[in-house]
Amino acid sequence: MEYGLIGEKLGHSYSKDIHEMLADYTYDICPLTKEEFATFMEKHDFKSINVTIPYKQAVIPYLDEMDENAKAIGAVNTIVNQNGKLYGHNTDFSGFLYMLQKHSIEVTGKKCIVLGDGGASKAVVAVLKKLGAKEIIIVDIVKTESAITYEECFEKHTNAEFIANTSPVGMYPKCDASPVDLTKFPNCTAVADAIYNPLETKLITQAKELGIIGVNGLEMLVAQALYAVEFFLDTKLDEAKIDEIFQKIYQAKKEANH
C-alpha cells in the first residue's frame, strides 16, 4: 500500500472517494486488528497514511517525529514516511476549525461540552482552547482524569452553550441513537457532530428542530483530508475544493439513500 487509511472498522469510510478526488493516487482502505496493526507499523511499508479509531494514539510510539500540533493534541491522524522515517501530523484540528468557521459558530467565551474522550476529542478540545472557549467539559461513558460521566454532565452542566460530539453514538448502522437529548441544554446555540455517516445524525436533526445550528461531520472529514493530502504530497491545495467535494459527496450519498 502506498497511500491509504488504517483503523479497526472502516466499512463506513468515505475517505477513498475524497482522496481520489483530491489527488492522483490510489487510496486504500485497510482495516487492521490490534495484532495486524503492530506488524503493519513495524514494517511501515507505505508512503503516507491516515489513521482513525482506535489507533490515533497507538501510532505515536512508532513515529520518529511529530509536529507541534500533533504533540499538543496527543493524537495523530496523518503519517508521512520520508526515507524510512515516520512523521506524525494531526489534520483533525484544522478540519474541525474549518467547520466552525464555515458555519460562523462562535465559541469564544462560551461554555463548551465535548462528548467522547478519544483522539478526535483531543483535536476538538485543542481547537476550542485556541479559540478562547471559557470552559471545556469532556464527557464520556466512564469517568477518567480528563472526563466526567453523562450523569454528572446532566446534573451540573446543562447551561452549556456549545456541544461537540466525537463519540461514535449515532454512527451508521446505529443511526437511531443520540448521545444526549438537547432539550436538556436550553442555552445551547450550536452543535457540531464529527460523525459523517449518516449524513445527518439524530443529534443534528434534533438541533435543527430546536432552532440550534447543527453541523454534521462530512465537511470536517473533507477538510482534514485536504490538509492530509498537503502533507502527503508536500503541496498546497485550494481550500475552495473542500466545499466542492463536500457538495459532490453529499448529493451522491443523499441520492443513494433515497
Buried (B, 14 or more C-beta within 10 A) or exposed (E): BBBBBBBBEBEEBBBBBBBEBBBEBEBBBBBBEEEEBEEBBEEBEBBBBBBBBBBBBBBBEBBEEBBEBBBBBBBBBBBBBEEEEBBBBBBBBBBBBBBBEBBEBBBEEBBBBBBBBBBBBBBBBBBBEEBEBEBBBBBBEEEEEEBBBBEEBBEEBBEBBBBBBBBBBBBBEEBEEBBBEBEEBEEBBBBBBBBBBBBBBBBBBBBEEBEBBBBBBBBBBBBBBBBBBBBBBEEEBEEEBBBEBBEBBBEEBEEEEE
